Amino acid sequence: MSKPLLDLVAGARPNFMKIAPLVRALKADGRLAFRLVHTGQHYDREMNDVFFEELGIPQPDVRLGCGGGSHAEQTAKIMVAYEQLCSAARPAATLVVGDVNSTLACAIVAKKLCIPVAHVEAGLRSGDMTMPEEINRLVTDAISDWFFVTEPAGLAHLKHEGKPDSAVFDVGHVMVDNVLYQAEKLRHMDTSGLETDAFKKANPRYAVVTLHRPSNVDGDENLRRVAGVLNRVAQEVPILFAVHPRTRKNLETAGIQLDPRISLVGPQPYMAFLHIWKDAALVLSDSGGLQEETTALGVPCVTMRENTERPITVDEGSNILAGTNPENVLAACLQVLAGNGKAGRRPKLWDGKAAERIVSVLAEKLGA
């Protein structure tokens, strides 16, 4: 008998880190066949090809090539292309991860074709409906069949929304599977060829920054607020700022000057970025995934947002949710640099085995 076919949907940089452990677990388990579907949501080399190489992900079985355009245009293109794929070769189930447009688009298509949908990283909620990711999460969870949850808040949200207990699985986090796996690989690597290595060798103590959300980097006022914080932190430690292309353009347009001790670099390959942030004295970010990764490795993180869909990183981990008021953000950063940050702990089930648990559940659900 042929094995049930599982579609693994990936399209944007955050997806690839979550797919890699699932690919390894599926190969090790052997009960399910899988088809890796790359939607093309991120299509430049820095945002996808290099990640496939570093994370050991096989080349996609299907490339939908749906990059570019507005949220609506991108989502629509992915839906049309994925519907054609499913109509030509129907999977037994579709697995989507996270909260990007590819997640939403493929979940809708699969559900309308009566293909079961598995959502990995289900149940996360920020309560902020201005975030495209929040809308993607809500809609995907509204139509999914199986929910794989990373933390207690996700369980609570799904229960509140009426999801049956039999469809909800507390499995841990595939993002943590990945960071633990890659950090172990990094221990045995020659890091001299990584772009961040020179900065790290030149600066025994440093901070790492990533900021990309519109509330922080769109508009002169927001950017000047951020620049003020960074310039003050740079008086304490040198900063490596991995700058999103939109952020760099906005800085140049506004004519904002950053302290010479702030080194600007482009989006980094996974291993080069892990190499630098895992030993940072401080990570300042508005990312979702980095809150979890820093908690997994016990690195002090200050999150420049008013809310987080990952409260376990604050409740148990090393993350401080500082808001966007520059005085509060600066105070949190200086507190960490003074040695008074949160040590935190790695949450239960963030043990590197989430993907194995997910595959085991899916194999049972699909009768493999």
C-alpha positions as CSV (number, residue, x, y, z in Angstrom):
1,M,0.0,0.0,0.0
2,S,1.2,3.5,-0.7
3,K,1.8,5.8,2.2
4,P,-0.6,8.7,2.9
5,L,0.8,11.9,1.3
6,L,1.2,15.0,3.6
7,D,1.7,18.4,2.0
8,L,4.2,20.5,3.9
9,V,3.6,24.2,3.0
10,A,6.4,26.7,3.3
11,G,6.8,30.1,1.7
12,A,8.4,32.6,4.0
13,R,11.6,32.7,6.1
14,P,9.9,31.9,9.4
15,N,8.3,28.8,7.9
16,F,11.6,27.1,6.8
17,M,12.9,26.9,10.4
18,K,9.7,25.1,11.4
19,I,9.6,22.8,8.4
20,A,13.2,21.5,8.8
21,P,12.5,19.4,12.0
22,L,9.3,18.1,10.5
23,V,11.2,16.8,7.4
24,R,13.7,15.1,9.7
25,A,11.0,13.5,11.8
26,L,9.0,12.4,8.8
27,K,12.0,10.7,7.3
28,A,12.9,9.0,10.6
29,D,9.3,7.8,11.2
30,G,8.7,6.5,7.7
31,R,5.0,6.0,7.9
32,L,4.0,9.1,5.8
33,A,5.1,10.3,2.4
34,F,5.5,14.1,2.1
35,R,5.5,16.7,-0.6
36,L,7.3,20.0,0.2
37,V,5.4,22.9,-1.4
38,H,7.3,26.2,-1.6
39,T,4.8,28.9,-2.3
40,G,7.5,31.5,-3.2
41,Q,6.2,34.1,-0.8
42,H,9.9,35.0,0.0
43,Y,11.8,34.5,-3.2
44,D,15.2,36.1,-2.9
45,R,18.2,34.0,-2.1
46,E,18.8,35.6,1.4
47,M,15.2,34.8,2.4
48,N,14.9,31.2,1.2
49,D,17.5,29.3,-0.8
50,V,20.3,29.8,1.7
51,F,18.0,28.6,4.5
52,F,17.2,25.4,2.6
53,E,21.0,24.8,2.3
54,E,21.8,25.6,6.0
55,L,18.8,23.8,7.6
56,G,19.3,20.7,5.5
57,I,15.8,21.0,3.9
58,P,15.5,19.0,0.6
59,Q,14.7,21.0,-2.5
60,P,11.0,21.6,-2.8
61,D,8.9,19.1,-4.7
62,V,6.8,21.9,-6.0
63,R,7.5,25.6,-6.4
64,L,4.4,27.7,-6.8
65,G,6.3,30.9,-7.6
66,C,3.8,33.3,-6.0
67,G,6.1,36.0,-4.6
68,G,5.4,39.8,-4.6
69,G,2.3,41.9,-4.5
70,S,0.0,43.2,-1.8
71,H,-1.3,40.9,0.9
72,A,-4.5,40.3,-1.2
73,E,-2.6,39.7,-4.4
74,Q,-0.1,37.3,-2.9
75,T,-2.7,35.3,-1.0
76,A,-4.9,35.1,-4.1
77,K,-2.0,33.9,-6.3
78,I,-1.1,31.2,-3.8
79,M,-4.7,30.0,-3.5
80,V,-5.1,29.6,-7.3
81,A,-1.7,27.8,-7.7
82,Y,-2.2,25.5,-4.7
83,E,-5.8,24.6,-5.8
84,Q,-4.4,23.6,-9.2
85,L,-1.8,21.4,-7.5
86,C,-4.3,19.7,-5.2
87,S,-6.7,19.1,-8.0
88,A,-3.9,17.4,-10.0
89,A,-2.4,15.4,-7.1
90,R,-4.5,15.4,-4.0
91,P,-2.8,15.0,-0.6
92,A,-4.2,13.1,2.3
93,A,-3.7,16.2,4.5
94,T,-2.2,19.7,4.3
95,L,0.2,20.9,7.1
96,V,0.7,24.6,7.5
97,V,3.0,26.3,10.0
98,G,2.9,29.7,11.7
99,D,0.9,32.7,10.5
100,V,2.2,34.0,7.1
101,N,0.0,34.5,4.0
102,S,1.0,31.1,2.7
103,T,-0.4,29.5,5.8
104,L,-3.8,31.2,5.4
105,A,-4.0,30.7,1.6
106,C,-3.2,27.0,1.6
107,A,-5.4,26.2,4.6
108,I,-8.4,27.8,2.8
109,V,-7.8,25.9,-0.4
110,A,-7.4,22.6,1.4
111,K,-10.5,23.0,3.5
112,K,-12.7,23.9,0.5
113,L,-11.4,20.7,-1.2
114,C,-12.3,18.7,2.0
115,I,-8.6,18.0,2.6
116,P,-7.8,17.9,6.4
117,V,-5.7,20.8,7.6
118,A,-3.1,20.5,10.4
119,H,-1.9,23.8,11.9
120,V,1.5,23.8,13.6
121,E,1.9,26.7,16.1
122,A,-1.9,27.0,16.6
123,G,-3.7,29.1,19.1
124,L,-1.3,32.0,19.4
125,R,-3.1,35.4,19.8
126,S,-1.8,38.9,20.2
127,G,-5.2,40.6,20.4
128,D,-3.8,43.1,17.8
129,M,-6.0,43.1,14.7
130,T,-3.7,45.6,13.0
131,M,-1.2,42.7,12.6
132,P,-1.7,40.7,9.3
133,E,-0.3,37.7,11.2
134,E,-3.1,37.9,13.8
135,I,-5.8,37.7,11.0
136,N,-4.0,34.8,9.4
137,R,-3.9,33.0,12.7
138,L,-7.5,33.5,13.5
139,V,-8.8,32.4,10.1
140,T,-6.4,29.4,9.9
141,D,-7.5,28.2,13.3
142,A,-11.1,28.7,12.5
143,I,-11.0,26.1,9.7
144,S,-8.2,23.7,10.8
145,D,-8.9,20.1,11.8
146,W,-5.9,19.4,14.0
147,F,-4.1,21.9,16.2
148,F,-0.5,21.6,17.3
149,V,0.1,24.0,20.2
150,T,3.4,25.4,21.5
151,E,2.4,26.8,24.9
152,P,-0.4,26.9,27.5
153,A,-1.8,30.2,26.2
154,G,-2.5,28.5,22.8
155,L,-4.4,25.7,24.6
156,A,-6.5,28.3,26.5
157,H,-7.4,30.3,23.4
158,L,-8.4,27.2,21.4
159,K,-10.6,26.0,24.3
160,H,-12.2,29.4,24.6
161,E,-12.9,29.3,20.8
162,G,-14.6,26.0,21.2
163,K,-12.1,23.6,19.6
164,P,-12.6,20.0,20.8
165,D,-10.0,18.6,23.1
166,S,-9.6,15.6,20.8
167,A,-8.3,17.8,18.0
168,V,-5.8,19.8,20.1
169,F,-2.3,18.6,20.9
170,D,0.2,20.1,23.2
171,V,3.5,19.1,21.5
172,G,6.1,21.7,22.2
173,H,7.7,23.9,19.5
174,V,9.3,22.9,16.2
175,M,11.1,26.3,16.2
176,V,12.8,25.2,19.4
177,D,13.6,21.8,17.8
178,N,15.4,23.7,15.1
179,V,17.4,26.1,17.2
180,L,18.6,23.4,19.5
181,Y,19.6,21.2,16.5
182,Q,21.4,24.1,14.7
183,A,23.1,25.4,17.9
184,E,24.6,21.9,18.4
185,K,25.8,21.9,14.7
186,L,27.3,25.4,15.3
187,R,29.4,24.1,18.2
188,H,31.3,21.8,15.8
189,M,31.6,24.3,12.8
190,D,34.4,26.5,11.6
191,T,32.6,29.8,12.0
192,S,35.4,32.0,10.4
193,G,33.5,32.1,7.1
194,L,30.3,33.4,8.7
195,E,29.6,37.1,8.0
196,T,29.0,37.9,11.6
197,D,32.2,36.3,12.9
198,A,34.5,39.3,12.5
199,F,32.1,41.5,14.5
200,K,31.9,38.9,17.2
201,K,35.7,38.5,17.5
202,A,36.2,42.2,17.6
203,N,33.6,42.8,20.3
204,P,33.6,40.5,23.3
205,R,30.3,42.0,24.6
206,Y,27.6,43.4,22.3
207,A,23.9,43.7,21.5
208,V,22.0,42.4,18.5
209,V,19.0,44.3,17.1
210,T,16.2,43.3,14.6
211,L,13.3,45.7,14.0
212,H,10.8,45.5,11.2
213,R,7.3,46.2,12.4
214,P,5.5,49.3,11.0
215,S,4.9,50.6,14.5
216,N,8.7,50.9,14.9
217,V,10.1,51.6,11.5
218,D,7.5,53.3,9.4
219,G,7.3,57.0,9.7
220,D,9.9,59.5,10.8
221,E,8.6,59.9,14.3
222,N,8.7,56.1,15.0
223,L,12.2,55.8,13.5
224,R,13.6,58.7,15.4
225,R,12.2,57.1,18.6
226,V,14.0,53.8,17.8
227,A,17.2,55.6,16.8
228,G,17.3,57.4,20.1
229,V,17.1,54.1,22.0
230,L,19.8,52.5,19.8
231,N,22.2,55.4,20.0
232,R,21.9,55.4,23.8
233,V,22.4,51.6,24.0
234,A,25.4,52.0,21.7
235,Q,27.1,54.1,24.4
236,E,27.1,50.9,26.6
237,V,27.9,48.2,24.0
238,P,28.5,48.0,20.3
239,I,25.4,46.9,18.3
240,L,25.0,44.6,15.3
241,F,21.7,45.7,13.6
242,A,20.4,43.2,11.1
243,V,18.4,45.7,9.0
244,H,15.3,44.7,7.1
245,P,15.4,46.3,3.6
246,R,12.4,48.4,4.3
247,T,13.9,49.7,7.5
248,R,17.2,50.6,5.8
249,K,15.3,52.5,3.1
250,N,13.2,54.4,5.7
251,L,16.4,55.4,7.6
252,E,18.0,56.7,4.5
253,T,14.9,58.6,3.4
254,A,14.5,60.2,6.8
255,G,18.2,61.1,7.0
256,I,18.6,59.5,10.4
257,Q,22.1,59.1,11.7
258,L,23.0,56.2,13.9
259,D,25.9,56.0,16.3
260,P,29.2,54.7,14.7
261,R,29.2,51.8,17.1
262,I,26.1,50.5,15.4
263,S,27.0,48.1,12.6
264,L,24.3,47.7,9.9
265,V,24.1,44.4,8.1
266,G,21.5,42.9,5.8
267,P,19.2,39.9,6.5
268,Q,21.5,37.1,7.7
269,P,21.6,33.4,6.8
270,Y,20.4,31.3,9.7
271,M,23.7,30.1,11.0
272,A,25.5,33.5,10.8
273,F,22.6,35.1,12.7
274,L,22.4,32.3,15.3
275,H,26.2,32.6,15.7
276,I,25.9,36.2,16.7
277,W,22.7,36.4,18.8
278,K,23.2,33.3,20.9
279,D,26.1,35.0,22.8
280,A,24.7,38.5,22.9
281,A,24.5,40.5,26.1
282,L,21.2,41.8,24.8
283,V,18.8,41.1,21.9
284,L,16.4,43.9,21.1
285,S,13.7,43.0,18.7
286,D,10.1,43.1,17.6
287,S,10.2,39.7,16.0
288,G,7.8,36.9,17.1
289,G,10.1,33.9,16.6
290,L,13.2,35.5,18.1
291,Q,11.3,35.9,21.4
292,E,11.0,32.1,21.5
293,E,14.5,31.3,20.2
294,T,16.2,33.5,22.8
295,T,14.1,31.9,25.5
296,A,15.1,28.4,24.3
297,L,18.8,29.4,24.6
298,G,18.4,31.6,27.7
299,V,19.5,34.8,26.0
300,P,18.2,38.1,27.5
301,C,15.7,39.6,25.0
302,V,13.8,43.0,25.1
303,T,10.8,43.0,22.8
304,M,9.8,46.4,21.5
305,R,6.0,45.8,21.1
306,E,2.9,46.5,23.1
307,N,1.7,42.9,23.0
308,T,3.0,39.4,22.4
309,E,1.3,36.3,21.1
310,R,4.0,34.3,22.9
311,P,3.4,35.1,26.6
312,I,5.3,32.1,27.8
313,T,8.5,33.8,26.8
314,V,7.7,36.5,29.3
315,D,6.1,34.4,32.0
316,E,8.8,31.7,32.0
317,G,11.5,32.7,29.6
318,S,14.2,35.4,29.2
319,N,12.0,37.9,27.3
320,I,10.9,41.4,28.6
321,L,7.9,42.9,26.9
322,A,8.9,46.6,27.1
323,G,6.2,48.3,25.0
324,T,7.2,51.0,22.4
325,N,7.7,54.0,24.7
326,P,11.4,54.8,24.2
327,E,12.0,55.5,27.9
328,N,10.6,52.1,28.9
329,V,12.5,50.3,26.2
330,L,15.8,52.0,27.1
331,A,15.2,51.3,30.8
332,A,14.7,47.6,30.0
333,C,17.8,47.4,27.9
334,L,20.0,49.2,30.5
335,Q,18.6,46.8,33.1
336,V,19.7,43.8,31.1
337,L,23.1,45.3,30.4
338,A,23.6,46.0,34.1
339,G,23.3,42.3,34.7
340,N,19.7,42.5,36.0
341,G,17.9,40.8,33.1
342,K,15.8,37.7,33.4
343,A,17.5,34.3,33.4
344,G,14.2,32.5,32.7
345,R,13.9,28.8,31.9
346,R,13.1,26.7,28.9
347,P,9.4,25.8,29.0
348,K,8.0,22.3,29.4
349,L,8.1,20.3,26.1
350,W,10.5,22.7,24.5
351,D,12.9,19.8,24.4
352,G,13.7,19.3,20.7
353,K,11.1,16.5,20.1
354,A,8.0,18.5,19.1
355,A,8.3,17.3,15.4
356,E,8.4,13.7,16.5
357,R,5.2,14.1,18.5
358,I,3.5,15.9,15.6
359,V,4.4,13.2,13.1
360,S,3.2,10.5,15.5
361,V,-0.2,12.1,15.8
362,L,-0.6,12.7,12.0
363,A,0.4,9.1,11.2
364,E,-2.3,7.9,13.6
365,K,-4.9,10.3,12.2
366,L,-4.1,9.4,8.6
367,G,-4.2,5.7,9.4
368,A,-0.6,5.1,8.5
